[in-house]
Amino acid sequence: MIKEASKDFAGFMAELDGEAVLVEVYTPLCVPCQDLKKNILPNVADKVTVLTVNAAENLEGLNIIQGSIGSITSVPVLALFRNGGLCGVHRGTMTLEELEEFIEE
């Protein structure tokens, strides 16, 4: 499942509590972000819950992610959470094969 992350703190934190949650931080004008969102992320949505965070509109979600991974200076950024804990971070785009490896680590 792919869904836009909640814009309130409590809702966003609850969404991160899933067994495996992949968060994509993006901006609407970022072409690699849109390609990742439309062409690659749907292929892993059966393995993990995918939350997308629009960095231009969801400042609460952006602040929560930055609190976990540090400053975000460019997008896309992918952060993998398992049961609410951060498991990995990838900055930049990736292929489907790279994403599948990232999720399985």
C-alpha positions in Angstrom: 0.0 0.0 0.0 1.2 3.5 -0.9 -0.3 6.5 0.9 0.5 10.1 1.8 1.7 10.4 5.3 -0.4 12.0 8.0 0.3 15.7 8.6 -0.2 15.6 12.3 2.4 14.3 14.8 0.3 11.6 16.5 -1.0 10.3 13.2 2.4 10.2 11.6 4.0 8.4 14.6 1.2 5.8 14.5 1.9 5.2 10.8 5.6 4.5 11.5 4.7 1.8 14.0 4.0 -0.8 11.3 6.0 -4.0 10.9 7.8 -2.6 7.8 7.3 1.0 6.7 9.2 2.7 3.9 9.1 6.5 3.9 9.8 8.4 0.8 10.5 12.1 1.3 9.9 14.0 -2.0 8.9 17.3 -3.6 6.4 17.6 -6.4 8.9 19.1 -8.8 11.5 16.4 -8.3 11.5 14.2 -11.4 13.5 11.4 -9.9 11.1 11.4 -6.9 8.1 11.1 -9.1 9.7 8.3 -11.1 10.5 6.4 -7.9 6.9 7.0 -6.6 5.1 6.0 -9.9 7.4 3.3 -11.3 9.4 1.6 -8.5 7.6 2.0 -5.2 4.4 0.2 -6.4 6.5 -2.9 -7.0 7.4 -3.2 -3.3 4.1 -2.0 -1.8 3.1 -5.7 -1.2 6.2 -6.1 1.0 6.1 -2.9 3.0 3.8 0.0 3.7 5.0 3.0 1.7 4.4 6.4 3.2 5.2 9.4 1.1 6.1 12.8 2.7 5.8 15.9 0.6 8.6 18.0 2.0 7.0 21.2 0.7 3.7 20.6 2.4 4.1 18.2 5.3 6.5 20.0 7.6 5.5 17.9 10.7 6.4 14.7 8.8 9.6 16.2 7.5 10.6 17.3 11.0 9.9 13.8 12.4 12.0 12.2 9.7 14.8 14.7 10.1 14.8 14.0 13.8 15.4 10.3 13.0 17.9 10.6 10.1 19.4 14.1 10.3 19.1 17.0 8.0 17.6 16.5 4.5 19.2 18.7 1.9 18.1 16.9 -1.2 15.4 14.5 -2.3 14.4 11.7 -2.7 15.2 10.2 0.7 14.1 6.7 1.6 13.9 5.7 5.3 13.0 2.2 6.4 11.3 1.7 9.7 10.5 -1.6 11.4 8.1 -1.5 14.4 8.8 2.2 14.8 12.6 1.9 14.8 14.8 3.3 12.0 16.6 0.4 10.1 18.1 2.2 7.2 18.4 5.4 5.1 19.1 5.9 1.4 19.6 9.3 -0.2 18.9 9.6 -3.9 17.1 7.4 -6.3 17.5 3.6 -6.7 16.6 0.8 -9.0 13.9 -1.7 -8.2 16.6 -4.3 -7.5 18.5 -1.9 -5.1 15.3 -1.1 -3.3 14.4 -4.7 -2.8 17.8 -5.4 -1.3 17.4 -2.3 0.9 14.1 -3.6 2.2 15.4 -7.1 2.9 18.5 -6.0 4.9 
